[in-house]
């Protein structure tokens, strides 16, 4: 099966903006991005994958035959949905960081008879459209869109109830963070849930190397387009002149760290400029764009307890590929 990618081509290089344009973008974000690009091992935070185009490409990835995660999680939620709903309880205020299309949240809100839904995402335009679709599907749910980045802390609308909160974090997105970062994020989720709240989170479990690498380097090239699109997004954010055609997508499994790594590798030596600076990249030099840790369930349960969660309960699929974990605050 192949997945169609919209025919629009990725934009090529563009001239960097003038230094005066810096006032148009948050200085803290510019410092974060350029600091990571100038480090000995250049990197880009995976949160910058998700502009409008990146969000669309990720939705295409979830439908790929190689990308087992979404369909495995969906099947698990169908199979164990009754038990999960019984454990979580109905009438919840569902909060989803990194909400994206809100499709999974829509199914969960329906099953839990949720009263409120708050979708949080860094891609504000994409999120607003998703929230509108959720409102149409579930007119009884008070659904809100909050543009934001949970790693930087969140401020929810003041009228969102503080009781019976459920933080929903599906799709194994927690795997994008190294163990210390993951712990810090779980601590933030614990604070967001408040007393009496809970977390429902998906994690990808360790499995065969070939299967993992295929899931992040599909034959249709959708993941490669997704990876290179982050450079297009950076061109807008920091006024850089990355040419995505000059970068090759790489995905490999780091056995020692139990993680998939995604990189962009320079096809030739090149100078990349951005507002206020730039960097020379040698041919073959890499920019590290994403990690996806595969956590053994006992290790992840210990991480949840360290973050302040208790009464942990989990469900796995029949093949032991994936787990959904419920933890009370």
Secondary structure, 3 states (H helix, E strand, C coil): CCCCCCCCCCCCCCCCCCHHHHHHCCHHHHHHHHHHHHCCCCECCHHHHCCHHHHHHHHHHCCCCCCHHHHHHHHHHHHHHHHHHHHHCCCCEEEEECCCCCHHHHHHHHHHCCCEEEEEECCHHHHHHHHHHHHHHCCCCEEEEEECCHHHCCCCCCCCCCCCEEEEECCCHHHHCCHHHHHHHHHHHHHHHCCCCEEEEEEECCCCHHHHHHHCCCCCCHHHHHHHHHHHHHHHHHCCCCCHHHEEEEEEEECCCCEEEEEEEECCCEEEEECCEEEEECCCCEEEEEEEECCCHHHHHHHHHHCCCEEEEEEECCCCCEEEEEEEC
